[in-house]
């Protein structure tokens, strides 16, 4: 091994695709998962944020919309877990150390579905974070109930 450099997972090329189980939903665009790395080797407590997506926050002015978006995400993920269809494709780490990830339910990517259904908006993570205000019109399903 002379001259070789020890590499960690964060040094390895991306993306990786893993079968996963949801441990818990943090909010409408972040969750904690267990990744199936290989042959009964698992990484527990892996925090991921959905890549290219922003949902209302679960605190502050967006709280009620954010709670509804998180509940919808939890419902969708609960269904996929029962069907054994959840895949996580890691893209890169964000400034908080979470994995920005694409999540797949079978052959359907989760983020485009959530955007189409109105639970959040497309966002590349640069510039100002999109804000959700209960008194402004949004195509979000939860906006009418607030």
RAQUI-V661470 format. One record per residue. N is the residue number from 1. RES is the residue in one letter. OMEGA is omega in whole degrees, -180 to 180 (NA if undefined). D_LAST is the distance of its C-alpha to the last C-alpha in Angstrom with 1 decimal. Layout:
n->N res->RES omega->OMEGA d_last->D_LAST
n->N res->RES omega->OMEGA d_last->D_LAST
//
This chain:
n->1 res->X omega->180 d_last->61.3
n->2 res->X omega->178 d_last->63.0
n->3 res->X omega->179 d_last->61.0
n->4 res->X omega->179 d_last->57.8
n->5 res->X omega->177 d_last->54.6
n->6 res->X omega->-179 d_last->52.5
n->7 res->X omega->174 d_last->49.0
n->8 res->X omega->179 d_last->45.7
n->9 res->X omega->-177 d_last->42.8
n->10 res->X omega->178 d_last->41.1
n->11 res->X omega->-173 d_last->44.4
n->12 res->X omega->-179 d_last->44.5
n->13 res->X omega->179 d_last->43.5
n->14 res->X omega->-4 d_last->40.0
n->15 res->X omega->171 d_last->38.4
n->16 res->X omega->176 d_last->38.8
n->17 res->X omega->-177 d_last->37.3
n->18 res->X omega->165 d_last->36.8
n->19 res->X omega->-174 d_last->35.9
n->20 res->X omega->171 d_last->33.2
n->21 res->X omega->179 d_last->31.5
n->22 res->X omega->173 d_last->28.0
n->23 res->X omega->178 d_last->28.3
n->24 res->X omega->174 d_last->24.7
n->25 res->X omega->178 d_last->21.5
n->26 res->X omega->177 d_last->20.8
n->27 res->X omega->-174 d_last->17.5
n->28 res->X omega->178 d_last->16.3
n->29 res->X omega->180 d_last->19.6
n->30 res->X omega->179 d_last->22.1
n->31 res->X omega->177 d_last->24.0
n->32 res->X omega->-177 d_last->27.3
n->33 res->X omega->166 d_last->29.9
n->34 res->X omega->179 d_last->33.5
n->35 res->X omega->175 d_last->35.6
n->36 res->X omega->-174 d_last->38.7
n->37 res->X omega->-178 d_last->41.2
n->38 res->X omega->170 d_last->44.4
n->39 res->X omega->178 d_last->46.3
n->40 res->X omega->173 d_last->44.5
n->41 res->X omega->-175 d_last->43.7
n->42 res->X omega->172 d_last->40.0
n->43 res->X omega->-178 d_last->37.9
n->44 res->X omega->174 d_last->35.5
n->45 res->X omega->-180 d_last->32.5
n->46 res->X omega->180 d_last->32.1
n->47 res->X omega->177 d_last->29.0
n->48 res->X omega->173 d_last->27.7
n->49 res->X omega->-179 d_last->25.1
n->50 res->X omega->-176 d_last->24.4
n->51 res->X omega->175 d_last->26.6
n->52 res->X omega->-171 d_last->25.4
n->53 res->X omega->173 d_last->21.6
n->54 res->X omega->177 d_last->18.7
n->55 res->X omega->177 d_last->15.3
n->56 res->X omega->179 d_last->12.6
n->57 res->X omega->180 d_last->14.0
n->58 res->X omega->176 d_last->13.4
n->59 res->X omega->179 d_last->14.2
n->60 res->X omega->-176 d_last->13.6
n->61 res->X omega->-177 d_last->10.9
n->62 res->X omega->-168 d_last->9.7
n->63 res->X omega->-176 d_last->9.9
n->64 res->X omega->177 d_last->6.8
n->65 res->X omega->-180 d_last->7.1
n->66 res->X omega->178 d_last->10.7
n->67 res->X omega->179 d_last->11.0
n->68 res->X omega->177 d_last->9.9
n->69 res->X omega->178 d_last->12.3
n->70 res->X omega->179 d_last->14.9
n->71 res->X omega->178 d_last->14.8
n->72 res->X omega->178 d_last->15.4
n->73 res->X omega->179 d_last->18.2
n->74 res->X omega->179 d_last->19.6
n->75 res->X omega->-180 d_last->19.8
n->76 res->X omega->-178 d_last->21.5
n->77 res->X omega->177 d_last->23.9
n->78 res->X omega->178 d_last->24.7
n->79 res->X omega->-178 d_last->25.8
n->80 res->X omega->179 d_last->27.9
n->81 res->X omega->180 d_last->29.5
n->82 res->X omega->179 d_last->30.7
n->83 res->X omega->179 d_last->32.2
n->84 res->X omega->-171 d_last->33.7
n->85 res->X omega->-170 d_last->32.6
n->86 res->X omega->174 d_last->31.0
n->87 res->X omega->178 d_last->32.7
n->88 res->X omega->177 d_last->32.0
n->89 res->X omega->-179 d_last->33.7
n->90 res->X omega->-179 d_last->34.0
n->91 res->X omega->179 d_last->34.1
n->92 res->X omega->177 d_last->34.5
n->93 res->X omega->174 d_last->33.5
n->94 res->X omega->-176 d_last->30.9
n->95 res->X omega->179 d_last->31.5
n->96 res->X omega->179 d_last->30.1
n->97 res->X omega->177 d_last->32.5
n->98 res->X omega->173 d_last->30.0
n->99 res->X omega->168 d_last->31.2
n->100 res->X omega->-170 d_last->29.4
n->101 res->X omega->168 d_last->29.6
n->102 res->X omega->-180 d_last->29.2
n->103 res->X omega->-177 d_last->28.2
n->104 res->X omega->173 d_last->29.7
n->105 res->X omega->-171 d_last->29.0
n->106 res->X omega->179 d_last->32.4
n->107 res->X omega->180 d_last->33.1
n->108 res->X omega->177 d_last->29.5
n->109 res->X omega->-173 d_last->28.0
n->110 res->X omega->-173 d_last->24.5
n->111 res->X omega->178 d_last->23.1
n->112 res->X omega->177 d_last->23.8
n->113 res->X omega->-179 d_last->22.2
n->114 res->X omega->179 d_last->18.9
n->115 res->X omega->180 d_last->18.9
n->116 res->X omega->-179 d_last->19.9
n->117 res->X omega->175 d_last->17.1
n->118 res->X omega->-178 d_last->14.5
n->119 res->X omega->179 d_last->13.7
n->120 res->X omega->-177 d_last->15.2
n->121 res->X omega->175 d_last->18.0
n->122 res->X omega->178 d_last->21.7
n->123 res->X omega->-178 d_last->23.1
n->124 res->X omega->177 d_last->26.7
n->125 res->X omega->178 d_last->26.2
n->126 res->X omega->-179 d_last->28.0
n->127 res->X omega->-179 d_last->27.0
n->128 res->X omega->177 d_last->23.7
n->129 res->X omega->177 d_last->20.9
n->130 res->X omega->179 d_last->18.2
n->131 res->X omega->178 d_last->15.2
n->132 res->X omega->-179 d_last->11.5
n->133 res->X omega->-177 d_last->9.9
n->134 res->X omega->-177 d_last->6.3
n->135 res->X omega->180 d_last->8.4
n->136 res->X omega->-179 d_last->10.6
n->137 res->X omega->175 d_last->11.0
n->138 res->X omega->177 d_last->11.3
n->139 res->X omega->-176 d_last->12.8
n->140 res->X omega->180 d_last->10.7
n->141 res->X omega->-176 d_last->9.8
n->142 res->X omega->-176 d_last->6.6
n->143 res->X omega->-179 d_last->5.4
n->144 res->X omega->-176 d_last->5.7
n->145 res->X omega->-176 d_last->3.8
n->146 res->X omega->NA d_last->0.0
//
